[in-house]
Amino acid sequence: MSKFPYSETVLEHFRHPHNVGKMEDPDGESVVGSPACGDMVAVYIKVNAETKVIENAMFESYGCASNIATGSIITDLAKGKTLDEAKKIDWKQASAALGGLPPIKAHCSVLAVDGLRMAIQNYEEKHGLVKEKVPTTVEEINKRLKYVFNPLTGLDLVRGKLVRDISLEDGHVKIVVDLPPDHIFANNIREEIDEKISHLWDIKSVEIQFIS
Amino acid sequence: MFDKWTYLDNAATTRLDERVLEAMKPYLFETYAVATSQFGYSMGIDAREALDTARGYLQGRLGAAEEEIVFTSGSTESSNMALKGVALALQKKKGKHIVVSKIEDFPVLNSAKALEMQGFSVSYLDVDKEGSIDLDKLRSVIREDTILVSVQHANQEIGTVQDIKAIAEICHERKALFHTDATHTFGRLPLDVTMVPADLITVAGHTMHGPRNVGALYIRKGTPLSKWMDGGYQEFNLRAGLEDIPGAVGFAKALELITPEETERLAEMRDRCIARCLNEVPHVTLNGSRTRRTPQNANITFHYVEGESITLHLDMRGFAVSTGSACFSRSLEASHVMLGIGGDHERAHGSIRFTFGRYNSMEEVDGVVDAIAEVVGDLRKISPLGKR
């Protein structure tokens, strides 16, 4: 029925998003993305201190339809789950619950998934549930590159085999991406990589090279 | 949910006028031959006459001379032909430097980039915050080996009209050829080559309720231009390929149907749209110039919200508009025009372009402004921006 590459469920969540708004006095919160990259999501959670069950989740979105719909579904999915259960919700589950999302919009929707995880992390940090600060490793960087998508294929950089090399020395990261420097999405990919890595506590600089 | 569609994307393309179709029909069903020489056959001679009449009409409107108008398949081809044709003709004789503005439409911009890949050097001229190029900067960037300057008559997204008379004069003073893409002004704003010394002008039928895939290139007599697409000897041996005679006839008819009164009406719609958005919706920015602007274009950024969400909500209410947001575009790149006028990504993402045409009414302008005020209000309620 819809002329758009969006399922009826996506359109329904877009038209009437659930759990929308800024939560007063949240136990955990996060803001991910930025106006520059085109999408931004804030996620708020209320957590039962005893059971660690998410009793309420809300979100705000500056983004396109898939971003709004994913924020709506992810907060639906998180409610009633323990923190550990909610952490495991991934983009695939969110996408399945929405009846599928166009691959080209993966990066817009994965942001809401990240937002929930970051809100949980925020809760854990605030409540002393996080162990010592863990030093960043090449493996950790590689893991984070799984959240950077090539919009042309809808595949993340790792699955798309686009990460040629990662080196980490004294807080300086160098990532070599197997794409030409004039690739149509080179700048978007560069921004997203930077966004995922540069804020880590022990990272001093991120250099991203495109080579093909 | 709504009674009818309101199409407000007339810069992309326009609805064909029935009178244009009527003018084209005889050349599809009766006089459908190719244009033959005067020694050909009668139907072909009649077809040639129709083509020449259409050409003559465009010629008259532009103040051009005989054999200065070449029909093409549209503005993309015309601009490719101008840039690549001059490049090919002058690379050995004069040089390999080309100047274009940063906010050109893709046919010019990407032709320049393609030439750059082939070893030409290209200067991309900055524009100010309203989208105008700086004439002194233009003067300083033209070199001994500059073969061509291409600056659009008006911008496709923000409607900013350039002072092409002054630009053309500077180019001539500095011995460079001047091309302008007049896709968004032809028929609506005065353009006469006896007043504006342009060497090459791109025009097209799809923006004026004419047929799509018909355009023309004005080529001032004596302009060095190599044929860049090989084939037959049509169009004074400058543009190979079967002539689209019904298209040419339709293009001329479409041009003829534009009246100053209609253009004035479009400007009134534009002004009402801009005034109401600026007065009634908080946190908005007009993109482009208030005064040096095409009559059919309004472009406004609604801050703190993203354009694809706006266009999708408007679509659900029956309105078709476009946005400079990355999410809307085929390339997923934010508009180079919005970034070129110094806007940040947020300004591009929230920008909405309304372009008016013959079949729009003032009621529709009010309708879209009412709808957008509501949609933007709703989206801002769920946006994390603008509250912190």
Chai-1 contact restraints between the chains, C-beta under 6 A:
chainA,res_idxA,chainB,res_idxB,connection_type,confidence,min_distance_angstrom,max_distance_angstrom,comment,restraint_id
A,V20,B,I382,contact,1.0,0.0,6.0,A-B,restraint_1
A,P35,B,E346,contact,1.0,0.0,6.0,A-B,restraint_2
A,A36,B,H345,contact,1.0,0.0,6.0,A-B,restraint_3
A,G38,B,A326,contact,1.0,0.0,6.0,A-B,restraint_4
A,G38,B,H349,contact,1.0,0.0,6.0,A-B,restraint_5
A,M40,B,P384,contact,1.0,0.0,6.0,A-B,restraint_6
A,A42,B,P384,contact,1.0,0.0,6.0,A-B,restraint_7
A,E60,B,I382,contact,1.0,0.0,6.0,A-B,restraint_8
A,E60,B,P384,contact,1.0,0.0,6.0,A-B,restraint_9
A,S61,B,I382,contact,1.0,0.0,6.0,A-B,restraint_10
A,Y62,B,E306,contact,1.0,0.0,6.0,A-B,restraint_11
A,Y62,B,S383,contact,1.0,0.0,6.0,A-B,restraint_12
A,Y62,B,P384,contact,1.0,0.0,6.0,A-B,restraint_13
A,Y62,B,L385,contact,1.0,0.0,6.0,A-B,restraint_14
A,G63,B,E306,contact,1.0,0.0,6.0,A-B,restraint_15
A,C64,B,E306,contact,1.0,0.0,6.0,A-B,restraint_16
A,C64,B,E308,contact,1.0,0.0,6.0,A-B,restraint_17
A,C64,B,S309,contact,1.0,0.0,6.0,A-B,restraint_18
A,C64,B,C327,contact,1.0,0.0,6.0,A-B,restraint_19
A,A65,B,S309,contact,1.0,0.0,6.0,A-B,restraint_20
A,A65,B,L312,contact,1.0,0.0,6.0,A-B,restraint_21
A,P151,B,L332,contact,1.0,0.0,6.0,A-B,restraint_22
A,I184,B,S331,contact,1.0,0.0,6.0,A-B,restraint_23
